[in-house]
């Protein structure tokens, strides 16, 4: 097959494989076309005030300080004398957008929403704000617009401060919350003299939303256990007290205002969020005012955690909810329809109302969720042949009617407890049925995609055997090829007809038809398959089994390393012993010793804590000094060289890179010192950082093309931005990794000499710019599989050596402070990606050097790497999760992206 066609086909297969993951696992769970459902009885409140303290942990709010004083005295008083309280259990990923969507819309948004930067609506959805008569909101420009944009009509009003105010390096982040409180007060002051506005705020079904970002900002910048974080909580407590007093005065203490305080997510001790740690998923919920139960004293209550004693709240009944349950609670309090897409279950214990009202409310909740189930079932039924359709057996049409009729009968008979119990059962079944229909085609599509990808991997293996090993010289039988072509064409037509009569989406045609041409290409090489089978049969059985076991073990180690970083440590220790097994140590003791020591040194990094948890700028300084010593030694070697003239340009480039390293080391220390003293990010530091980043992209291209001079230049250029993006021990990681890569290049040279295959001159005189003579390329050996495995292992080590880069939770905002401190998810994400890519680039450059020194075409090694990557990708395809944190989701989908990069 022509190389160009092969590349295009490979890109197509990998793009389809990657796209299928989102189509199979990450489609939106939302459906449309439901009828709004509203509780038929009058609501207890005319208006609702929602306070969301972004990033507020439940334990930090509820706990007492060392003197026994509450962190938030006013809210503590609410808990003990005026309202109900509990813990809201958020769902992972614990991020701002999914958290607010769960709170206000009542469903756990699909994970692909993060690609929108938490600002836009990937799909339209209903919310409490949309169902309200009017909603006024104040706070962050990253949160408020998404609910205004998704609302129907012009009744959701937003008041946002500028994005520049969200500054992690600000002297006082509490000003974000002060801004909100002040603008709310000014708003109601203006309403007194504006008759139109006064009429609107006195309507029923009004929502006031105060988004308070200061706590989250201080948590990221200073950590949740800091004085700044706790002082911000006190400021919020005082602000809420003022707002409540102001509103009660404005409305004449009419007793028609309900208040809810909660948080979108918590925060870890090291100032991040995104995963499922209790400090991130346990958020406070305090409700009081119209329609809300008063405190309920109890003698004992049981929870799996021991927080009640720590918080000194064991006497007051704790009412825990899931985060999505807050949306139906708000809807019930002010009498608006439950959000159409809500999957929350109304927490009846929070309501201070009649048993009749509670029964009617939970009945409405059940009908609203059942509506989604019926729409989902109808959609799936319409796109499936009747004899192939398998309905959800636990909730048939007859069962739905019976449960609804029975629940309504209980309400008429005033058997409210029985009605509530039956409605909760119906809700549980409807939610289970929603999940059933949402994943209805998952098995069918999964099998189709896997067949195509297995066929592709098989074809690549056959291509390696046919063109790069000399094991098969078979040619095609034209008659058989034509027969196969007609056969596979017929299969493709049948598949297309089957999909057509079911009116399947166009993507289904791609997933189901792709295996046809792929497997045609495989079966067409049946003579190569025969030759390969013959070779395997004559190969000693013990060696064949040993080779397969070693290959399978190597693949599984790579897969496990995505879940357990310590697996990389065991792999590197095994690598350290490789020269002993092959007896290379007798041939090159110095090279072998350096390889072993560097492997053991690199093996320490996966055992260290994830980057960001324990910042240590002094280690960044050490890394800068070490790389300066290395570059100084290289400069001295160049100047003392007697064999060649060193151009002035080369010396200038090296000196410039040394200056960049020195400046980067200084900027890191200067920036963090300035931020520690709350003096902000110095402009000169910001200019140097961005200039260094830009120069690192092209300076290596100006360096000499001799092997080690070019590789050293790449290392020095990339180390400058890496230092600027480091906060601790990870700054040392590229140094050790690069040292091991240099050692690897020497080791591979020694391996070739050990087997008598090397005809190349010394490494020092090899040049990347030389035109390669393809006649000098050799055929593949079994040892080349080991080289390719080494490359993949080092790539995985580069990604996961200092943390799990698939998780937002591993990202410490402090790592980008040299570049910017104002919140900007896309710029911050870009910088994070570049930091991740740098070790990858170092490994890739070393692999290119290995390819040249081992006299092997890059295509040969590329194909082996592709096979290893594709086998791993198949593992992860079956491990993909459509729930959990960015860590859980990203870990399992990350390697599919890696395979596409290699493809």
N, C-alpha and C positions, 0 to 999 in steps of 0.2 A: 504493500500500500504506500502510495506517495506520502511523504512526511507531512506535507501541508494538510492533506486530507485527514491524516491521523491526528494532527494537532487540533483541527477544527472539530473532529468527532469527539476527541477527548474533552475539549472544552464544553461541548454540547452535553455530553453525558454527565459531567460533573456539575454543570449549571442546573440541569434537570434534577439531579440527585439532591443538590442543596435546596432548590426551590421546593421540592417535594416535602421536605421537612416542615416548611412553613405551611404548606397546603394540607398536610396530613395532621400535624400536631398543633399548629399555631393559628388556625382559622378563628375568626371571631365567634364567640358563643352567642352573640346577640341575634335576636329575631325581631321582626317588625310586623305590625298589623294587629296588635292586641288592642282591646277596648279598655280605656281607663277604668279603674275600680276604686270607688270611694266608700268609706264607712258611712252608712245612711243616717247615723245619729249625729246631733250637734257636737262639734269639737269643744274641748275645754279651754283652748287658747285661741286668741285672735292673731297672735304674732309669736315668732320664735327667734331667739338670738343664739347663734351658733359661734362659739369661740373655738378655734382650732389652733392650739399651740404647737406649731411644727417642731418635731424632734423632741417632744417632752416625754420623758420616761415616767412610767407609773411609780416606780420605787422612789425616784428623786422627788416627785411631788408629794407623795403620801408620807414619806419618812420624816422623823423629827431630827433636828440637829443635835449636836453634843450636849446642848443645854436643855434639851427636851422641848424646844420651840419648833412649831411647824414651819416648813419652808414657805407655805402659803397660808397665813393665818385666816384670811377671809374665806377661802375655799374650805379650809378645815372646819370652820364654823358652819358652813353650808352642809357639810357631811354630817355633822353631829346634831344639827338643829332644824334644818330646812329642807333637805332633799335626799335623793338616793344616789348611791355611788357604786362603783365596781371597777372592773378591769375590762377594757375592750381588747379582745385578742385579734390583732391584725394578721393578715395573711401575707406571706412572702410572695413576691419581693417587697420588702419594706422600704418603698420609695414614695416620694411625695405624690406623684400623679396617681398611681394605683390606690394609695391610701385615701386620697380625697375623692376619687371616683367611688370607692367602696362606701365612704361616709355619706356622700350626697346623692349617689345614684343607686347604691344598694347592690352592686355586683362587683366581682373581682375581675378587673379588666384583663384582657389577654396580654401576654407579655410583650407582644410586638409593639406595644404603645411606646416603649422606651425609645424606639427609633425616631419618634416625633419630638424627642427632647422634653417630654412632659408638658408640652405647650399646646399641641394641636389635637384634634379628635381624629383618631385613625378610623373610627366608625361613629356614626351618630347614635346618641343614647339619650334616654329620658332621665330626669333628675328631680329632686324635690324643688330645686330652684325653678325649673321649667314649669312645674305644676303650680307654683305659687302665684298669687295675684301680682305681687311685686317682690323683688329681691334686690337689696342693696348690699354690696360687698366692698370691703377695703382690705388691701394687702399687697401681696407679691404679684408682679406681672407674669410670673411663671405659672401661677395657679388660677387666678381669677378668670382670665380670658377664655379658658377652655370651656367653662360652664356658660358664659355669656354667648359664645359662638354656637354652642349646641342647643341653645334655647329657641323655642318657637315664639315669634313675636318680639316686641321690644319692651320687655318688662324686667330684664335682669341688668342692673346697672353696676359698673365696676369703677373703683377709684384706686389706682395703683401708683406707687412711687416708681421712680426710674430704676432700671436694672443696675445702674452704677452704684446704687445705694447698698446693694447686696455684696458687700466687700468683706471678705474674711480677714483682711488686714486692718479693718476700721478700728478706730480708737474705742468706739462704744457701739456695739451692734444692737443694744437695746433701743437705739433711736428708731429702728424699724418698727418696733411695737408702739413706741411713743407716737410715731407718725400716725399709726392707725387710730389709736385712742383719741388723739387730738382732732383728726379729721371727722371721726364719728360725732364728737361733741360739737364741732363747727357745723356739721350737717344738720343736727337737730336744732341748733341755735338758729340756723337759717330757716328751718321749717316753721318756726314760730312766726316769722314775718312773711312767709310765702304761702299763700292760701292754697295754691295748687298742690305744692309739695306736702303741706299740712294735711290735706284731704287724703293724699295717697298713703302717707305713713299711718293714717288712722283707719285704713281699710282692714278687712279681715284677710287671713291667709298671707301675711307678710313675713318675709324672712330677712334677718339682718345677719350677715356673715362677716366675722372679723378673723382674718388670717394673720397669725402672729408668727413671724419668721425669725425673730431675734434669738430665741432659744436654740433653734437649729443652727444658726450661724455661729453663735458662741460655742455650741457643742463641737462643731467642726474645727473651729479655730483654736479653742482652748481645752477641749475635752469636757465630758459631762460632770466630772468630779471637781471641776475648777470653780474658783470663786465667781468668775464672770457668769458661768452657766447658772449657778444658784442665785446670784444677784438678779439675773434676768427673770427668773421665776418669781421672785418677790415683786419686781416691777410689774409683771403681768398680773399678779394677784391684786396689787394696788389698782392697776388700770381697770380690771374687771369690776372691782368694788365701785370705782367711780362711774363706770358705764351703767351698771345696774341701778345705782342711786339716781343717775341722770334720767334714765328711761322711766323709772317709777315716778319720778317727779313730772316728766313730760306727759305721761299717760294718766296722771292723777291717781296713781295707786289703784288702778282698776282691776288688778289681779288677773289680767288676761295675757300676761307675758310669760312664756316658757323659756328657760335658759338651759343650754347644754354646753359643757366644756369637755373637750377631748383632744386627741392628737392623731396625726396621720400615721406616725411611726415613732419608735423610740430611737435609741442610739447606743452603740457599744462604748465600753470604757475608753477606747482609743479614738472615738469621734467619728465613726462611720456607721452606715446602715445599708441594708440590702438583703441580708440573710435572715435566718430564722432563730437567732439567739434570743432568749427571753428578754434581754434588755432592749431588743428591737421590736419584738412582737407584743409586749405587754405595755399598753398605753392607758392613761387614766380616762374615766368616764364619770362625770358628775352632772346630775340633772336636778333642776329645782324650778319652782314657779308653778304656773297654771297647769293642772292636769298631771303633775308629777307627785309620786308618793313621798310622804314625809319619812324621816329616818325610822328604821325598824330595829329596835333593840332585840338582841338574841342572847341566849345563854351560852350557846356553842354553835359552831359551824365548821364544816370540814372542806379544806381545799388541799390539793396536792403540794402546793408551795407553803412556805412558812412565813409569808409576808405579813399576815394579819398581826402576829405578835411583834414583828419588827416595826410595823407602822402604828402599833397601839390602837388598832381599830377592830379588835376582835369582838367588841360589844355591839357594833353596828353592822347590820346585815349587808354583806357584799353581794352584789348582783352582777355577775360577769356576763358579757355578751360577745358575739362575733362582730367584727367591725361593720359588716354589711347590715347588721340588725338595726343600726342607728338610723338609717334612712327611713324604714317603715315607722320607727318610733316618732321621728320628726313629722312625718306625714299624718300620723294618727293624732298627734297633739294639736295640729292646726287645721285638720280636716281637708287636706288636699289628697287627690288620688295618689295611690302608691306608685312610685316610679315604675314604668312599664317593664323595664328590664331587671328590676330588683329581684334578688334571690335571698334577701334578708328575711328573717323570721321575727315578727314583732315581739319584743321582750315585755310581756304583760306585767311583770312584777314592777316595772317602772311607772305604770299608770295608776293614778289615783282617780278611779272612776268606777262606775257600776259594773257588776258582772255581765249585764246585758251589753254594755258598751264594749267590754273586752271580748265577748263572744262574737259580736258583730264585726269587730275590727280584725280578729284572727281569721274569721270566715272570709272577709274581703281579701286578706293577705293570701289565703289559700286559693281563692278564685283567680287572683292576679298571677300567681305562679303557675297555676294550671293552664291559664291562657297561653303562656309561653310554651308549655309542653305540647299543647294541641297544635299550635302553629308549627312547631319543630317537627312534629309527627306528620302533619299534612305535607310539609315541604319534602320530607324524605319519601313519603308514599308516592308523591307525584313523579319522582325521578327513579322509581324502582318498579320493575315488572311485578304485577300482582302476585304471581306464583313464587317470586323470589323474596317478597317483602316479609320480614319477620318482626311483628309488632312487639312492643314492650308488654310482656304478659301480665305484670303485676298491676297495670293501670289501663285496662281495656276501656272502651267506651261505656260499656255497661257498668263497670266498677266505678268510673267517674260519676255517673249519674246517681248511682246508689249512695255513694258517700256524701255527695252534695245534698241529696234529698234527705238523707238521714240527719246530717248536721243541721239543716234548716229546720227539720222537725224538732230536734232537741232544743233549738233556740225558741221556737214557738211554745214548747212545753216548759220553758224556763229551766231546762236541764243544762245550764251553762257550762258546768265542768265537763260533762260528757261531750258537748259540742266542741269545746276548746281542744279536748284530747283527740277527737276525730279529725279536726281541721289540721292539727299538727301532723297526724299520720298521713293525711292527703298531701301536705307540703313536702314531707319526706319522700313520698313516692314520686311526686312530680319532679322534684330535683334529681332523683335517681334516673327518672325517665329522660330528662333533659340531657344528662350526661350520656345516656345510652344512645340517643339519636345523634348527638353531636359527634360521637366517635363511631357511628354506624359503618362508614366505608373505610375505616382505618385499616382493617386487616386486608381487605381487597386491594387497596392502593399500595399498602406496604409490600405485599407479595409481588405486585407488578414492578415496583421500583427495584426491589431486591433482585428480581430475576434479570432486569436490565443491567444492574451494576455488577452482579456476579458474572454475567456474560462478558461485560467489558473487561473485567479483571482477568478472566480466562483468556480472552483474546490477547491481552498484553503479555501474558505468560507465554502463549504460543508464539507471539512475535519475537520475544526474547530468544526463545529456543531456535526459531527459524533463521533469524538474521544476525544473531550476536554470539552464537555458541559453536556453530559448525556441526551441530548434532543431527541436523536434518537438512537434506537437499531435495526434498520432495517437491513435485510440481502438481498443478491442478489438472484434474480430468475435466475437460470442457463439457462433456455430455452430463456428467454427474452434477457439475456446477449449475448448468441450465435447469436441470430437474429440481435441484434444491431451491433455486430462485423462484420457480413457479410454486413450489410447495409453501415456501415462507410467504410469498405474496398472497396466496389463498388464505393463509392463517391471518395475515394482517387485515384482509377484507372482512373476514368473519368477525374479528374483534371490533373493527370500526362499525359494522352493522349492529352488533350487540350494544355498543355504546350509543349509537344513534337512536335506536328505538326506545332507549331509556332516557333520552334527552339529557345526557350527562354534560357537565361543564367541559369546555374545550381542553382544560388541563388534563382531564382524565384520558383524552385521546393520546396526549404526549406520553403519560406514564405507562399506558397499556400497550401502545404501539412501539415504543422505543426498544423493548427487548427483541422484537422481530428482526430488524436488520442486524442488531448486535449478535444475536445467536446464529443468524445466517453466516456472518463473518467467521464465527467460531467453528461451526460445523463444516464450512467450506475448507477448513484446514485439517480435515480428518486424517490426511496422510501424516501431517506433523504430529497429530495426536497418537497415531500408530507408532511412529518412530520414538516418541517420548515414552510411550508405554513399554515398548521393547527395551529401551535403555533402563527403565526402572526395574524391569524384571530380571535383567542380567546383573544389576547392581547388588552387592552383598546386602542381605536382608537386615542385618544388624546395623550397618551404616545408614541404610535408608530410614530405619525407624529412629535412629539417633539423630539424624539430620532433621526429621520432621518434628521430633520432640523439642530439639533445641530451637527450631524456628517458631513453634507454637509457644514455647516458654518466653522467647524474646518478645513476641507480639503481645502476650498477656502482661508482661512487665510494663511495656509501653502503655497499655490500656489502664492498668492499675495506677500508674503514675498520675493519671488525670484525677484520680480520687484520693490517692494517698501519696503525698509528695515524698515521703520517706522511701518509697519504692525506688526512686532515683538514686538514693544513697546506696542501696544494695547493688543496683546495676553498676554504679561507678566503682564500687569496691571490687566487683567481678572484673571490670575493665582493668583495674590496677593489677590483677593477677594474670591477665592475658599474656604478657611477655614470658612469664614463667612456664605457662602451659606450652607455648610454641617454641620455647628455648631461645627466644630472641635475646635474652639477657646475656647469653654467652658471646653474642656477636657485637652488641652495642650497649655496654654497661651504663654509660653516662646518659644516653638517650632513654634507656629503659628506666633508670632511676628517676629521671625528671618526669617521665610519663606516670610512673607509679605515685610519686609524691603529689603531683598536680591532680591526679584522679582522686586521691584521698582528701586533698584539700577542698576540691570542688564538692566532694560528697558531704561536706559539713553544712553546706548552704541549705539543702532541703530540710535539714533537721532544725533549722533556726525558725523563730516566730515569723509569721507573715509580715511582709514589709508594711510599715506604717504604725505598728502597734507600739513600738519602742523607738521613737526618733532619737538619733544620736549623730549630730552634725560633726562631731569630732572624727567619726569614722569616715565621713566624706572628705574631711581635710586630709586624713591619712592616705586615702585613695589618691587624692590629688598630688600629694607629695611623692607617693610611690611612682605614679606615672611620670612625674617630672624627672625622677631619678633614672627611670628607664630611658626616657627620651634624651637625657643628658649623656647617658652611657652610649646611646646610639650615635649621638652627635660626635662624641669623642672618637668613636670607631670610624666614622666617616672621614673625620679630619686627619686621622692617622693612616688612612688607607694609602698604600704606596703603589698599588696596582692600577689605579685609575685616577683620572682627574674628576673631582667633585664639582659639578657646576654650581655657580653662585645661586642660581634659582632654587636648587634642591636645598641648599643650606637655609635660604630665606624662608622656604615653606616650612621646614622643620622648626626654625626659630619662631615663626608665626604660630604654629600649633602649640609650641611650648608656652608661648605667651597666652594663648587661649585657655590652656589648662590652668595656668596660674590665675588668670582673671576669673575663671569659673569658680575656682576654689575660694577666692576672695569674695565673690558675689554671693555665694551660698552662705558664708558666715555673716557677711554684712547684712543680707536680707533678713535672715532669721533673727539676728540681733535687733534690727530695727523693728521688726514685727513684735518681738518679745517686749520691747519697750513702748509698743503701741504708737510707733511713729510712722506707720504705713510703709508701703513699698517705695524705696527711692527710685526716682525716674531714671537716673543714670544706670542703676542696676538692671532695670527693665530693658533699657536700650542695649546694654552689653549682652544680656541674655538672648534677646531676639536676634541680634547680629551674629552671635556665636552659633546659634541654631542654623541660621541661613548659610553661614560660611562653611559649616560642617558638611553641607550637601555637595559642594563643588571643589573644595580644596584638595581632597584626595585625588581628584582627576588630574591635578597639576603635578602630582608627585612622580618620581621615576617609576617605570614599569617593571623593574627588577622585583622578584618575588617578595623578599622580606622588606624591602624599602616601601613597596606599595602596601603590603599588609600592615606594616607599622604605621604608615600614614593614615590608613583607614581607622586603625585603633585610636590613634591620637585625636583625629578629627571627631570621632563619635564619642569619645570619652568626655569631651567638653560639655555637650548638651546633657549627657548622662549624669555628670556630676551636678549640673544645675537642677536636674529632676530627681535627685536623690535626697533622702533624709536620714539614712542610716547605713547599715552594713551592706546594702545592695550595691553601693558604690564600688565595693571591692570585687563584686561578682564578675563584671566583664574582664577585669584584670586576670583573675584566675582562669576564667574560661578561655581568654585569648592565649594565655600561657599554655594551656592544655592543647589548644588548636595548633600552635606552633610545634609542640611536641608530637602531635598526631601526624603532621606532615612528615617530620623526620622518621617517625616509626614506620609509616607506610613505605618510605624509601628503603628502610632497612629490611622490610618484609620482602620487597622485590629482589633486593640483593641476596637475601637469604635463600630465595628460590632460583637465583640466577637469571632473573628476567629483566634486570635494569640495564638499559643501554644509555641512559641519559647522563649528562654531565652533572657536576655538583649543583646543589640547590641554589647556592649563592649567585650563580651566573644565569639561572633560568629567568626568562623574561615573558611577562604576560602578553606583550605586543607581538611576539614571534608568530608567524603564520604556521599553523599546525599542519604537518604532513600526515594526511589520513592514512597513508600506506604504512605508517609506523604504529597505528592503533592495533592492539591485539584483541583476541577473542576473550569473552568472559570466562572467569574461573569461579569456583565456589567461594574463593576468598573475597570476590567482589560483592557477594551478597553480604558478607560480614562488614565490608566498608560502607555499604549503603545503610545497613542497620545502625552502624555507628553514627552516621549522619542524622538519621531520624531520631535516634536517642539523644544526641546532642541538641537537636532542634527542640525537642520536648523539654530538655533540661534548661535550655535558654528561656523557654516560656514560663516554666514552673519552678525554676531554681530558687526564686526569692518570694514566691507567693502564687496564688491562683489568679492569673490575670483574667479569667473568665468572669470573676466576681467584681462587681462595683464595690463590694465590701472591702476588697483588698486595696482600694484606691484611697490614699491619704491626700486630702487637698493640699497639705503642706508641701507636697512634692512639686507643685506648679507655682508656688509663691514667688519664685524668681521671675516668672513670666507675667503673671497676673494674679490678683486677689479678688477681683470682681467676678461673681458667679456667671459663668458662661459654659453651659454643658458641652457644646460642640467643640469649642477651642480647648477646653480642659480634656475632653475625650481624645482630641487629636494629639495633644501633647502626651497623654498617657499611652496612646498607641505607638507613638514614636519611641517612647522609652522602652516599650515592649519589643519593638522591631530591632533595636540596636543589637542586642545579643544574637538575634536571628541573623542579621547581616554578617556579623563576625563569623558565625558558624558556616554560613553559605560561602563566604570568601575562602575559608579554609578548605571547604569541600571542593571548590573549583581548583585550588592548588593541588589537592590530593589527586584529582582527576588528571591533571596535566603530568604530575610526577609519576603516576602509575601507568602512563601511556595508554589510557583508555578513553574512548569517546564519551563525551558528556551525555550523549543520547543513551548509551548502554546503562550507565549508572542511574540516569534519570528514570528509565523504565523500571529498574529494580526498586528504586525509592517509591515510584508510583504504585507498584504492586503492594509494597508494605503499607503504604498510607491508605490504599483502598481497602485492604483487609481490616485495618483498624477502623476505618470509617464505617464498615458494615457492623462492627461491634457496637459502635456508638449509635447507629441508626436504631437499633433495638433498645437502647438505653435512654433515648430521648424522653424527657419529661416535659409536659405542658403545664406543670404547676411547680411551685417552689420558688426559691430565690434566684437571682441572676446567677449565683454560684451554681446552684443545682441544675438550672436550665443551660447555662453557658458552658459548663464543664462537658455536658453530653453533646452539645451541638458544635462546640468549638472545632473539633477535629474534622468535621465535614467541610468546614471552611478551609482548613489547612490542606485537605486533599484537593480542593478546587484550586488553591494557590499552586500546588505542585503540578496539577494537571494543566 
